[in-house]
Amino acid sequence: MRLFSRKFGSDLIETYRSRIESAEPEQLEVWSERLLTADTPETIFH
């Protein structure tokens, strides 16, 4: 969540907080890799 906030701003993290907190470790790994190249938050979660 810290990396997400740094990239997209702390205002947007609240929109995705519950999804991130409830994700399995494997899913978090996939999302964290997508975060490196994502232009929008939606790119991470699809």
KOLVEXDO-991729 format. One line per field, with one value per atom (N, C-alpha, C): x, y, z; atom name; residue number from 1. Coordinates in nm, 3 decimals, always signed. Example, Ala and Ser with C-alpha at 12.3 -4.5 7.8 and 13.67 -1.06 7.14 Angstrom:
u = c(+1.319,+1.230,+1.320,+1.285,+1.367,+1.290) .
v = c(-0.569,-0.450,-0.330,-0.225,-0.106,+0.003) .
w = c(+0.780,+0.780,+0.780,+0.708,+0.714,+0.787) .
name = c(N,CA,C,N,CA,C) .
resi = c(1,1,1,2,2,2) .
//
This chain:
u = c(+0.082,+0.000,+0.086,+0.200,+0.291,+0.337,+0.374,+0.419,+0.306,+0.189,+0.071,+0.047,+0.052,+0.030,+0.134,+0.257,+0.363,+0.346,+0.299,+0.284,+0.158,+0.046,-0.082,-0.142,-0.080,-0.133,-0.210,-0.203,-0.266,-0.418,-0.474,-0.620,-0.679,-0.611,-0.663,-0.652,-0.562,-0.542,-0.670,-0.748,-0.871,-0.969,-0.968,-1.055,-1.021,-0.894,-0.847,-0.803,-0.807,-0.755,-0.812,-0.943,-1.002,-0.962,-0.954,-0.913,-0.770,-0.682,-0.542,-0.526,-0.594,-0.581,-0.636,-0.733,-0.792,-0.728,-0.632,-0.570,-0.474,-0.463,-0.366,-0.226,-0.124,+0.014,+0.050,+0.002,+0.033,-0.024,-0.145,-0.209,-0.136,-0.093,-0.017,+0.113,+0.174,+0.297,+0.271,+0.164,+0.128,+0.101,+0.022,-0.011,+0.112,+0.202,+0.322,+0.410,+0.415,+0.490,+0.423,+0.292,+0.219,+0.234,+0.248,+0.263,+0.383,+0.485,+0.607,+0.583,+0.490,+0.467,+0.329,+0.244,+0.106,+0.098,+0.012,-0.015,-0.134,-0.222,-0.340,-0.360,-0.430,-0.456,-0.534,-0.625,-0.703,-0.616,-0.503,-0.411,-0.357,-0.342,-0.286,-0.385,-0.511,-0.610,-0.684,-0.649,-0.717,-0.623) .
v = c(-0.118,+0.000,+0.125,+0.115,+0.231,+0.263,+0.162,+0.185,+0.237,+0.182,+0.228,+0.376,+0.413,+0.552,+0.646,+0.601,+0.685,+0.706,+0.603,+0.613,+0.689,+0.662,+0.717,+0.818,+0.840,+0.935,+0.868,+0.926,+0.864,+0.871,+0.960,+0.968,+0.843,+0.787,+0.670,+0.541,+0.532,+0.406,+0.363,+0.456,+0.419,+0.345,+0.376,+0.308,+0.159,+0.127,-0.010,-0.080,-0.014,-0.069,-0.206,-0.222,-0.349,-0.462,-0.431,-0.533,-0.578,-0.484,-0.515,-0.592,-0.547,-0.611,-0.752,-0.783,-0.917,-1.012,-0.965,-1.047,-1.150,-1.260,-1.364,-1.317,-1.371,-1.331,-1.345,-1.450,-1.471,-1.359,-1.316,-1.208,-1.077,-1.053,-0.931,-0.926,-1.041,-1.046,-1.007,-1.059,-1.025,-0.876,-0.823,-0.680,-0.593,-0.635,-0.554,-0.548,-0.656,-0.653,-0.562,-0.566,-0.479,-0.332,-0.305,-0.167,-0.098,-0.174,-0.117,-0.050,-0.102,-0.049,+0.011,+0.008,+0.054,+0.205,+0.246,+0.389,+0.434,+0.340,+0.370,+0.256,+0.282,+0.175,+0.059,+0.089,-0.017,-0.118,-0.073,-0.162,-0.269,-0.237,-0.330,-0.444,-0.411,-0.507,-0.584,-0.563,-0.636,-0.729) .
w = c(+0.000,+0.000,+0.000,+0.063,+0.064,-0.078,-0.155,-0.292,-0.380,-0.361,-0.435,-0.406,-0.279,-0.240,-0.299,-0.302,-0.358,-0.507,-0.576,-0.721,-0.762,-0.695,-0.738,-0.641,-0.529,-0.431,-0.320,-0.204,-0.087,-0.092,-0.170,-0.180,-0.244,-0.341,-0.412,-0.333,-0.237,-0.165,-0.093,-0.044,+0.027,-0.063,-0.190,-0.286,-0.296,-0.281,-0.302,-0.174,-0.060,+0.065,+0.100,+0.099,+0.140,+0.046,-0.080,-0.178,-0.154,-0.127,-0.101,+0.030,+0.134,+0.265,+0.267,+0.184,+0.184,+0.082,+0.006,-0.098,-0.039,-0.108,-0.073,-0.112,-0.047,-0.078,-0.226,-0.291,-0.431,-0.517,-0.484,-0.559,-0.535,-0.414,-0.383,-0.463,-0.481,-0.560,-0.706,-0.763,-0.901,-0.912,-0.819,-0.823,-0.804,-0.716,-0.692,-0.817,-0.894,-1.019,-1.121,-1.127,-1.220,-1.183,-1.054,-1.007,-1.071,-1.101,-1.159,-1.294,-1.372,-1.506,-1.527,-1.425,-1.438,-1.457,-1.548,-1.567,-1.483,-1.449,-1.369,-1.268,-1.159,-1.063,-1.125,-1.216,-1.279,-1.351,-1.404,-1.473,-1.379,-1.254,-1.156,-1.128,-1.114,-1.066,-1.174,-1.300,-1.409,-1.479) .
name = c(N,CA,C,N,CA,C,N,CA,C,N,CA,C,N,CA,C,N,CA,C,N,CA,C,N,CA,C,N,CA,C,N,CA,C,N,CA,C,N,CA,C,N,CA,C,N,CA,C,N,CA,C,N,CA,C,N,CA,C,N,CA,C,N,CA,C,N,CA,C,N,CA,C,N,CA,C,N,CA,C,N,CA,C,N,CA,C,N,CA,C,N,CA,C,N,CA,C,N,CA,C,N,CA,C,N,CA,C,N,CA,C,N,CA,C,N,CA,C,N,CA,C,N,CA,C,N,CA,C,N,CA,C,N,CA,C,N,CA,C,N,CA,C,N,CA,C,N,CA,C,N,CA,C,N,CA,C,N,CA,C) .
resi = c(1,1,1,2,2,2,3,3,3,4,4,4,5,5,5,6,6,6,7,7,7,8,8,8,9,9,9,10,10,10,11,11,11,12,12,12,13,13,13,14,14,14,15,15,15,16,16,16,17,17,17,18,18,18,19,19,19,20,20,20,21,21,21,22,22,22,23,23,23,24,24,24,25,25,25,26,26,26,27,27,27,28,28,28,29,29,29,30,30,30,31,31,31,32,32,32,33,33,33,34,34,34,35,35,35,36,36,36,37,37,37,38,38,38,39,39,39,40,40,40,41,41,41,42,42,42,43,43,43,44,44,44,45,45,45,46,46,46) .
//
